[in-house]
Amino acid sequence: MKQVFLLLLAVAALALFLPSCDKEPPVTGCMSNKALNYKFDADTDDGNCSFSKVTFFGRYTTYNGVPITRVDVSINGTPLGSLTAVYPGGPGNCSAPGTLSYQFTDDRTLDWNSTIYLANGATLVGSGQVSPSRYDACIKVSATP
């Protein structure tokens, strides 16, 4: 009887101290490292990533002394619109009047182009690339040279 009791005690002790065979539940979350809500320990993407916004603005009213009359901006070849205000120090936020904003929907880099029309009939072209940032909800890009 004593041996049975000791055997049961040993089995109970092993059961308490052996690691569980249950798997850890998967960690779900946004797995894009360019998203504002990136979850570094996620092993299952929940499809609910939030990305930053980019705002294009005009910094200057002239180019080499010639007035700038209009600035048009396009994203990946699609027209976004025309700038209607100038912010020499940059706009305060991504919804400032006269700026053009684009909301990223994924983590892909965008190509942007600006066409700057001058009062003397000349045109200038600006271009660049911009990617979403997990650190900045509002990315500001000057579309004027």
C-alpha positions, 0 to 999 in steps of 0.5 A: 500500500505504501508503494502504491501511495509513493507511486501516485505521489511521484506521478502527481509530482511529475504532472505538476512539473512537466511542461504543458503540451498545449501550444501557445495561442497565435499572436495576431496583429498587423505584420507590416513593419511600415504600419503605424500599428505594427505588432512585432511579435505577431505570427498571424496577420489580422489584415487590419494595418493602419498606414500613414498619410503623405501631404504634398505642399508648396514651399516657395512662391517663386523660382529664380525670381519668377512667380510660380503660378500653379503646381500639379501633383501626381501619384504613380502617374495618376493626378492628385490635384493642384496645390493652392497654398504656400507653407514656407516652413511646411504645413502644421498637419496633413489636412492643412488648406491648400495641400494635397494628401494621400492616404497609404493603403499598404506598405508600397513605396509611391512615385510622385511627380510635380509639374511647376508652372512659372509666370514666364511660360516655363515648366519645371518637374519635380519627382521622388519616392515616398514610403509609409512610416510606422513612426509618423502619421503625417509625412510632409513632402515639398512639391516645389524646388 
